[in-house]
């Protein structure tokens, strides 16, 4: 019994009524899945290398950089989600990130979670992959 990803998405979910940090929770999982899949496709095949690179890209610093990379291509509705998420009261940031970096990372996660929960998986994938490509170009 095969299912495509759209069949697994919740039906009749009032996405705009969900807490932003709940959307960020979902977006973190979406982002991690996209990153891990992309790394496998790019030939980073040893488990140690995969884990190290995934940890860098899925960190608050990595997610903050990815948000910066795509801000210019967001729709006004997407930019509003990012703004609202950035202004949401968050928990204390991890030791590895300052508050601004942590809030930007949470905003990026929230955006991906919001798109995913709305069923806009193609847009979530496009933004995450575009951000990854732009960040990789910046490292060269």
C-alpha positions in Angstrom: 0.0 0.0 0.0 2.0 3.0 -1.3 1.2 6.5 -0.3 2.7 9.8 -1.6 3.7 12.5 0.8 0.5 14.6 0.2 -1.6 11.7 1.6 0.3 11.8 4.9 -0.3 15.5 5.4 -3.1 16.4 7.9 -6.5 17.2 6.4 -8.6 20.2 7.5 -5.8 21.6 9.6 -6.1 25.3 10.4 -2.5 26.0 9.9 -2.8 29.7 10.6 -4.2 29.0 14.0 -1.4 26.7 15.1 1.2 28.2 17.5 4.3 29.4 15.6 6.6 27.3 17.7 4.6 24.2 16.9 5.1 25.0 13.2 8.9 25.4 13.9 8.9 22.0 15.5 7.5 20.5 12.3 9.8 22.7 10.2 12.9 21.4 12.0 12.0 17.9 11.0 11.3 18.9 7.4 14.6 20.8 7.2 16.6 17.9 8.6 15.0 15.5 6.2 15.7 17.7 3.2 19.3 18.3 4.3 20.1 14.6 4.9 18.6 13.7 1.6 20.6 16.4 -0.2 23.8 15.3 1.4 23.3 11.7 0.3 22.7 12.9 -3.2 25.8 15.0 -3.2 28.2 12.1 -2.5 29.0 12.8 1.2 28.7 9.1 1.9 30.6 8.2 5.1 28.4 8.4 8.1 30.8 10.6 10.0 30.9 13.1 7.2 27.2 13.0 6.8 26.6 13.6 10.4 29.1 16.4 10.7 27.8 18.3 7.7 24.2 17.8 8.6 24.9 19.1 12.1 26.5 22.2 10.7 23.6 22.9 8.3 20.8 22.1 10.8 22.3 24.2 13.6 20.9 27.5 14.6 23.8 29.2 12.7 23.2 27.2 9.6 19.5 27.8 9.6 20.0 31.5 10.2 22.3 31.7 7.2 19.8 29.8 5.1 17.0 32.3 6.0 19.3 35.2 5.1 19.9 33.6 1.7 16.2 33.3 0.8 14.7 36.5 2.3 14.7 38.2 -1.0 12.6 35.5 -2.8 9.9 35.1 -0.2 6.3 36.0 -0.9 4.7 38.7 1.3 2.7 36.0 3.1 5.9 34.0 3.7 7.8 37.0 4.9 5.0 37.8 7.3 5.2 34.3 8.8 9.0 34.8 9.2 8.4 38.2 10.9 5.8 36.8 13.3 8.0 33.8 14.2 11.0 36.1 14.8 9.0 38.2 17.2 7.5 35.2 19.1 8.7 34.7 22.6 11.1 31.8 22.5 13.0 29.8 25.0 16.5 30.5 26.0 18.8 30.0 23.0 21.4 27.2 23.1 24.9 27.9 24.2 26.1 27.7 20.6 24.0 30.6 19.4 23.1 34.1 20.4 19.4 35.2 20.6 19.3 36.9 17.2 20.7 33.8 15.5 18.3 31.5 17.4 15.3 33.6 16.5 16.2 33.6 12.8 16.7 29.9 12.9 13.3 29.4 14.5 11.8 31.7 11.9 13.3 29.5 9.1 12.0 26.3 10.8 8.5 28.0 11.2 8.4 28.9 7.5 9.2 25.4 6.4 6.7 23.9 8.9 4.0 26.4 7.8 4.4 25.5 4.2 4.6 21.8 4.9 1.4 21.8 7.0 -0.4 23.8 4.3 0.5 21.1 1.8 2.9 23.3 -0.1 5.6 20.7 0.0 7.1 21.8 -3.4 7.5 25.4 -2.2 9.1 24.2 1.1 11.5 22.0 -0.9 12.3 24.8 -3.3 13.1 27.3 -0.6 15.2 24.8 1.5 17.2 23.6 -1.6 17.7 27.2 -2.9 19.0 28.2 0.6 21.3 25.2 0.7 22.7 26.0 -2.8 23.2 29.7 -2.0 24.9 28.9 1.3 27.2 26.3 -0.5 28.1 28.9 -3.1 29.0 31.4 -0.3 31.5 28.8 1.2 33.5 28.5 -2.1 
